[in-house]
Amino acid sequence: GTSRINDLIIIQTVQGLCEYLFKVVGKEETAKRGVAVGYDHRRRGSISSRQFALYTASVCLSKGVKVYLFDKMVATPMVPYCTDLYNCAAGVMVTASHNPKNDNGFKVYWGNGCQIIPPHDNGIAESILENLAPAQSYSIHETELRHEFPQLCVNPYDEVIPSYFKTCSEKLCRFEQDNQKSDLKITYTAMHGVGTEFTKQSFQAFGLPPFIPVKEQVDPDPDFPTVEYPNPEEGE
């Protein structure tokens, strides 16, 4: 329905986002700089985070906007980092973060890699309301999109992920030798999210010994079978 996130809501949102970017950043500048798009593993019935991400990419591409579309699931920080790395006009991450399994969400980042704040949030909301009618039929077949827009639809995964952890190591790791000598034991749970692989790489980047995983929760699972509310702050 209209009060729930669905394909139509995504189309309307991205149409509004693009038009707002054209107005504020400029059409040519937005098209050249592009939009970073990532997604997690959320799925409910026939809809999923990946599907919403493909609609996001499809709308942008139809308007001539370059899209840095990750070809697989990523942790949320990869999208704002990608936005900053490539100087994108904006970034979109489709994720509900720690919300219950039936939820999903649409995070928007400005060109500085930060989530939108006033006046952009209100400006985008107004632009969405001005662009509710789908401008056309949008394809969500990834292979077709990449074939039809070979210069505009780019997969940044193999460049962004190594760059992210290299940057973390060079700019944030101040005590690597101490980390390597540490006998501290750390337990980690992804709570059925997509964080395990990225957390492994973060530990390596800081020279930390491998964490001890909670095996029952280490792999991505959109059903979140062992938790009611996948938020470590809630304890549920």
N, C-alpha and C positions, 0 to 999 in steps of 0.2 A: 504493500500500500504506500501512499504518499508520505506516511510518517516513518517509513522504514527505508534503510539503504537498499537499493536495488539497481538494476541496469539503467533504468530511466533516470533515476536520481544522479547516478554517476555521469551520464551523458550531459544532463542539464548543468551539473556542477562544473564539468570540464569546459563546456561551451562558455559558461560565464567566466571561468578563470582565464581562458584564452583571451576573451574580449577585454577583460580588465587589464591583462598584461599588455595587450595591444595599445590600450589607452594610456597606461602609465609608463611602460617601458618603451613602447613603440613597436609597430608591427614587424618591421624589418629586423630590429634588434632582437625581439623575442624569437622570431623565426631562426635567426642565426645562432643565438645563444642556446636555445632549446630548453627542454624540461626533462628532469631526471625522474624516472618512474620505477618504483620497486614494490614488492609485495611479500606477504608472509604466506602461511599455510592454511589460513582460515577457510573453512568450507561449510556450507549448510545447504543440503539438497543439491540443486543444480547450479547454485551460485558459489563463487569463491573469490578470494582476494586476487588470484591470478586473472580471473575473468574481468574483474573491475579494473585491474591494471591495463589489460588489453584494450578495454573500452577507452580508458584514459589516453593511451597511446594513439588509438585510432582517431579519436577526435582531434588531438593535436596534429597528427600527420595530415589529416584532411585539410587543415588550415595552413599547411606549409611549415609547421613548426618542427624543428629537429627534436627527436626523442632519444634519450639515453635509457633504453628499456632493458633492465636486467633480465637475463634469460632463465633465471632460477630464483628461488626464494632467498631473501637476504634479511639480515637483522636491520632494524630501523636506522641505526646511525650511518649505514652505508649510503642512504639516500641524501641526507644533508651533506655528507662528505663529498659525494659525487657532484652535488649541486655546486659546492664551493670549488672543487677541483677543476671542473670544466666551465666555471663561470656561467652556469645556467641561469636563465631568467627566473626559474622556479623549480621546485621539486615536489613530488607526490609519493607518499608511502601509504599503501593500502594495508592497514593493520588495526586491530582493536586493542593492541597492547595487552594489558592485563584484564581486560573485560571478560565476562562469561562467554562460553563457547558459541552461543547463538548471536553474538554481536559482531559487528565489523566497523571499521572506521576509515576515514580519509584524511590523512595529515598533509597539510600544505606548508611548504617551506618557501620563503622568499629567496631572492638571489644571493643573500648573505649566508644562506645555510641555516637560518633560524626560522622556527615556526612563526607564522604570520601573527602580527599584532596590529592594533589600530594604527593608521586608518585602513590598512589593507584588508583586514578581516571584514569590516563593514562594506568596504568597496566591492569586494568579491561577492559578498552575499547579495548586494543590490544588482550586480551584473548577472548573477545566476537567475534572478527573478525576471530579468529583461531578456533572457535567452532560454526559455523553458521548452520551446518547440524544437525537437530534434531537426537539425538542418539537413540531414540525409540519413541513409541507412549506413551503419558503421560495422565493418568487419572486425571480428575478434579472433581470426585465424592468424596466429603469430607468423607462421611460415609465409603466408600471403602478404602480410604487412611488410615483412623484411624484404620480400622479393619485389613488391611494388614500390617500396621506398628505400632502396639500398643505400642511398646517401644520407637519408634523414633518420632512418631507424637503426640505431647503433647499440650493440651490446657492450656495456662498459665493464662487465663482471671481471674479466681477466686482468684488467688494468687497475680498477678501483680497489679491489680487495687487497692485493699485495701492497698497493700504495698506502692504503689506510693503516695497515699494521706497521709498515716501514716508518710512516710518519709518527705513529704512536711511540715506536721504539726510539726514534731519534729525538723527538721533542718532549716526550713525557717520562721516559724511563731514566731516572737519575741514579739508581742504585742497583744496576744489573748484577754486578759481582756479588753484592750482598744477597740479592734474590737467588742467585744460583747456589749459594751456600746455605740457604735457609732450609731448615727441616720442618718448617711450618706445614701442617696438613690442612688443605682446604677442600671442603665438600661443595659441589656445585649441582644444582638442578635447573634444567631448562623449563621445568613445569610444562612439558609437552610442546614448548615453543620451538623456534628455529635457532636458538642461541648457541647450541652446543659447539658446532664447528667454529663459530666466530670466537667463542670464549677460549677454545683450545689455542687458536692463533694468537689471541691477546696474551695468554700466559706465556707462550713462546716468545712473543715480542718483548716481554718484560723479564725474560730469563727465569721465570718461576717454574718450579717443579709441576708436573701434571696434577690437575685436580682429581679428586675422587668423585666420580659421577654417581648420582642417584639413578641407577639403571632403569628403574620403572618409569622414569620421567625424562630420560635423556633424548629420546627421538621425537621429532615433530609429529603431533597427532591432533588433528582438528577436533576430535571428540573429547579431548582432555579427560581421559577416563578415571584418573585418580584424584582430581581436584574439582570442586564446585566453582571456585572463583580463582583463576590462575594468577593471583596477585600475592607476592610474598609478604606484602605489608598487611594483608588481611588475615593470613593464617588459616584460610579455608581450603 
